Amino acid sequence: MASQAAPNFKGSLRLGSYLRKLRAGYGYSLRRVEERARAEGGELDNSQLSRYEKGICYPSFDKLRILASVFNVSIQSFSDVVDLESYEEFKPETGQPERLIELGRAAMQDGENGKAFAYFERATEILLDSSPDAERQEMLVRSRINQATALSRVGKLALAEQELRYALRDARSINPQLRARALLVLANIHADQGDNFLSEIEAERAFRLALDASLDRLAAMALHTQARSDQGQPAAAIERYRKSAKLYADCGEEYEAIRIRINIGSCYVALGKMREGIRILRESLDEARAGGHRRLESFAWSSLGEAYFRQSDHDRARKCFRESDALAVYNNEKQPDLLFFNAYYEWTMAIAEQNPTREKIAFGRLKALRSCLERKFIEVEAFDEYVERGPYDA
């Protein structure tokens, strides 16, 4: 856990609030949590839990382990909650929920996902404290879905999944558009966690909901998500990506259309059609830059770097990864998935070139980034397998 060392002598108001929310969700009293802890083979005094919830002190690792078992959450989720305190500075004191949601979506488009999370969280809090009429209830579901999306983009997948469970519970009696959106975000989270089977099922459900309601944008998103499950079969993925891209274009979704084209370019590269793949990636890079889409520009550079790596053109690949790195850190917010991807190929190239200094530097970056990365992709799995095989002796 990244945040467990320092807080032993200092509480966390955010963690305390999270513990209260978990306890309220189960309908437990403080005394009941104490009893459940004992049944799980641990000791947790109800007065201790009260102090944790008030932010007076921070639980030890053993106490967090007990609480994780009682509330059926991962220990990592507690660390993730504390990590979110770094976005408190962006959180408005108050505001109209509609406006806060607009500001959050604009921040997310600019790649400022931590700031977006802060806006969405405040909107959600205000809506939870307001009268639960139908309009406000629908807005609450939208805010929670957006909040989950922002959480997934800052790498807090478990917390994002919890938020989506709340959204889906509240969306049962609301329009199919919101149910489809929540299912799609959940499908993407499961894909990021490496569960492509579950992701495919959820994306298919969302696709059917979108088709029945003639929601072209959501149908495009569902096809996009399904194409991710086909990444091991690039030709099949390209077909789905193209269908998705056409729907996005018809809806005027420039950002998503560019993201799709980057994925298509990478699929051509995977098929060995380098010239076509690099051409598409170059065009997508120009479109992302012209649109001011910083994360997409970084993503395109990373994809180009991988293409040149496959051609054994390490000089060009390295330049691409460094361009991506420069874009992947913005306003003190990092894109850990892109940074990890880039560092992985820097590490691989250093090994191939027998450059131990670069190899050690890249390996150190990978270890640091891995600790804050929940998302799984091929490079993450390859690195994990390497580490599991034994000590690193470079």
N, C-alpha and C positions, 0 to 999 in steps of 0.2 A: 504494500500500500504506500502510495507516494506521499500521503499527508499524515502518517501516524506518528512520526517522531516528535515534531515540534509541539503539537497540540496537547500533549499529556498534562501540561500545567495550565492550559488555557482552554476554555470552552468554545463552542461554535454555535452561534444563534441559528445559523442555517441548518446545521445538523440536528439541533434540538427541535426545530420546527418540523424537519423531516421525520424524526422519531415520533413526534406527536401525531403527525399525519398517518403514519403506519399504524400506530396504536388505535387511532380513531377508526381507521378503515376496518380493523378487526373487531371493533367494539369492545376493546379490552380496557379495564381499569388498570391503574398502576399495580395494584395488588395482584390482579390476574396475570400480568406480565411476569411478576415475580414467581407465581405458581407455574407458569408455562416454562420459565427458565429452569426451574428445579426439575420439571418433568423431562427437559432436554439434557439433564445431567450437569447443569451449571448453577452457579449462585449469582443472583442479581437482586439486591435489596431495592424495594420500591422507592425508597428515599434517594438512592443513587440515581435511578432512572429519572426521578423528578429533577435532580440537579443537571443531568445531561440535557433534558428537555428545555430547561431554562438557560442553557448555555453557560452555566457556572463552571463546569469542568468537562473534560473530554474523556470518553471511555477508553480504557486500555484495550489492547488488541484482543485479549481473552473475553472482555465484556462485549466487544463488537461481534466476536464470533458467536457468542450466545444470542445476541439480539438478531443477528442474521438468521440464525436457526429458528428463533421464535416467530419472526415475521416473514420467513421464507424469501429472503433477498440475498444477493451476493454481498460479501464483505467489501468488494470493490465499489459497490454502489455508495457506501458510506464515504469512502475516500473521494469519489466523484462529486458527491454533494458538497464536501468541503472545498474542493477545487473550484466550484462555481462561485465561491465568494469573490474571486478575482473579477467577476463581472458586475459586482454590486455598484461600482462607480457609474455604470451606464444606466442604472435603473431610475426612472423618473419617480418623483414623490407621488404624483397622481396624474390624472389625465383622462380623457374620454377613451374608452376601450377601442372604439372604431379607429381613432387616430393612432393609438398605440400599436394596433395591429398593422396599420398602413406603414408606420415608421419601421416596425420590425421587418416587414417584407422588403422594404427598400434597403435596409441594412443587410439583409441576407443576399439580395441581388448584388450588393457591393462586396460580398465576401466577408462582412463583419458579423460573423455568426454569434459571437459572444454578446455583442450589443443587441442583436436581434433577439436572442434568448431573453435578455433583460427586459426588453419591451413586451414580449409576449407573456413573460411571467407576471409582470405588473398588470397587464390587461386581464389575465386569468384570475389574479387575486381580487381585482376590483369586481369582476363579474361574479365570482363566488360569493362576495359580500352583498350583492344586489338582489333585487326581487327576481325570483326565478320564473319570469314570464317566458312565453315561447320564443320571442325574438332574442332575449338575452341568453336563453339556453342554447340556441343555435350559434350565437356569437361565442359562447363559452367553448363549445365543441370546436369551432374554427380556431380559436386561440390556442387550445390544447394541442390540436394537430400541428399548428405552426410551431408551437413551443417544442414539441417532440422532434420536428424536422430540424430545428436549430440545435437541439441537444445532440442529435445524431451527427450533425456536421462538425460539432466540437469534440466528437469521439465518445460521448456519454451514452452508449447504446442501451445499457440496462435501464437507465433513468428515462430515456426516450420511450422505451417499450412500456414502462409503467404508465407514463403519461397517455400513451395511446390506448391502453386498457381502459383508463377513465373515459377517454373520448368515445370509444366504441360502446361502452356501457351507456353513456348519455345520448348516443346517436341512434339508438334503436328506434325511437319514434320520430326521428328527424329525416329530412330528405335524403335520397340515395346518394346524392353527390358527396355529402360529408362522410357517409359510411364508406363509399368507394375511396375517398381520399385517405381516410384513416387506415383502411386495409392496405393501400399502396405504400404508405410510409412504413407500416409494419412489415410489409413484404420486403422492402429495401433494407430494413434493419436486419431481418433474418438472413438476407443475402450477404450483408456485411459480416454477419456472425458465422457465415459458412454453411447455413442451413438452406440450400437451394431447393430442396423438396418442399419444405413448408412455404418458402417464398413463392414458389411456382403456384401452389394452391391458392394462396391469398391474392396473388396478382390475377389469377384466372377469375376468382370471385369478383374482384374489383372490375375486371374487364366486362363481365356479364352485366353487372350493375350499370356500368357506363353505357354499354350498348342499348340496354333496355330503356334508358332515360335519354338516349341520343346526346351523350356528353362526350364530344369528340376529344376534347383536351384530356379528359381522364382516361379515355380509351387509349390515347397516345402514350400516356404515362404508364398504363398497364402493359402495353406492348414493350415499352422501354425496359420495364422491370423484368418481364419475361425473357427478353433478349439477354439480360445479364446471366440468366441461368444457362444460356446456350454458349457461354464464352469458350467452353471446351470444344465447341463445334462452330467455328467462325462463319462458315457459309450459312448455317441456319440462323445465327445471330444477325448477320447482315440483312437477311430477308425481313426479320422482325424490326430491326432498326430502321430500315427504309420505310416500312409501313408506318412506323411511329413518326418518322421525320415528316412524312407527307401530312399526317394529321396535325402535327405541331405547326407546320408551315401554314396550313389552312386556318389555324386558330391565331396566327400572328405571334407564336411563342418563339421569339428569336433566341433567347438564352438556351432553352432546352433543345432547339433545333441545332445549335452549334455543338452542344454537348453530344448529341447523337452523332453528328458528323465526325467528331473526334473518335468516338467509339468505332464507327465504320472504318475510319482510316487505320485504327489499330487492328481491326479484324483482317483487313487486307494484308497488313504486315505479317500477322500470324499465319496467313495462308501462303506467305512467301512472295506475294505480289508487291514488292518493295516500292517500285516506282509509283504505282497508283496509290498505295497507302501513304507514302510521304507527300505526294501531291495533295491529297485530301487533308492531311494533317497541317500542311503549310497554309492552305486556304482557310482552314478552321482557325488557325492561329491568328491570321490577319483579321478575320471576322471578330474574334474575341477581343483583340486589341482595339479595333475600331469601335466596338460596342462598350468598351471600358469594363469588360467582365474579367476582373483580375484572377479569380480562381480558375476560370476556363482557360485563360492565357497560360497560367502555370501548368494546368493539366495538359494542354497541347504541347508545351515544351517538354514535359515529362514523357509524353507518348512519342514525340520525335526522338528524344534521347534513346528510348528503348529501340526504336527502329534502326538508328545508326549503330547502336550496340550490336544488334543482330547482324549488321553488315560488317562487324569488326572494325568500324570506324570510331575508335575510342576518342579521338580528339574532338570530333563533331559531337559525339554523344555527351562528353563531359561538358562542353559548352552549353548544350541544351539543358542539362541537369542543373547547371549553375544559374542559368536564366530562370528556370523554374523555382529554384531555391529563393532567389531574390524576390519573386512575386508571392511566394507562399508564406511570407512573414509580413504582416501588415497591421499597423497600429497596435503592436505588441501582441497580436493574435496570430497563432501559427496554424498551418494546415498539416497536422502530423502525418496524415496518410500520404500526401504528396512528398513531404520531406523524407519519410521512411523509404518510399519507392525510389527516390533519387539516390539516397545514401546506399541502398542495397546494390544498385548498379555501379556506383562509385567503388564500393567494396569489392564487387565481383571483378571489375576491371583491374583494380589494384592487385588482386590475387593473380590474375592472368598475366599481368606485367611484372610480377614478382617485385612489387614495391612495398616492402613491409611498413614503411612510415605511413603511406596513404592507407594501407590496409588497416592499421591500428586505429587511425583517426576515424575512418569510415565505420569500423566496427564499434567504436565508442559511441558514435552518433546513433547507430542502430540500437544499441542497448538502451540509451537514454530515451529515444523515441518510442521504443517498444513498450516501455512501462506505462505510457499514456495513450496507447493505441488499442482500442477494442476491435476495430474493424479487421477482418481477415481477408487476405487475397493471396495470390500465389507466392509473392515475394515474402510476405509475412510467414506463411507456412514453411517455406524453404529455410528461412532464418531460424525459426523455432526448432526445426528438425536438426539443424546444424548445432545449435546450442545444447540440445538434449543429448547429442552424441558424446559430449565430453567437454573438458576444459579447453579454453581457447589459448593456444600457445604461440601465437604469431610474434 
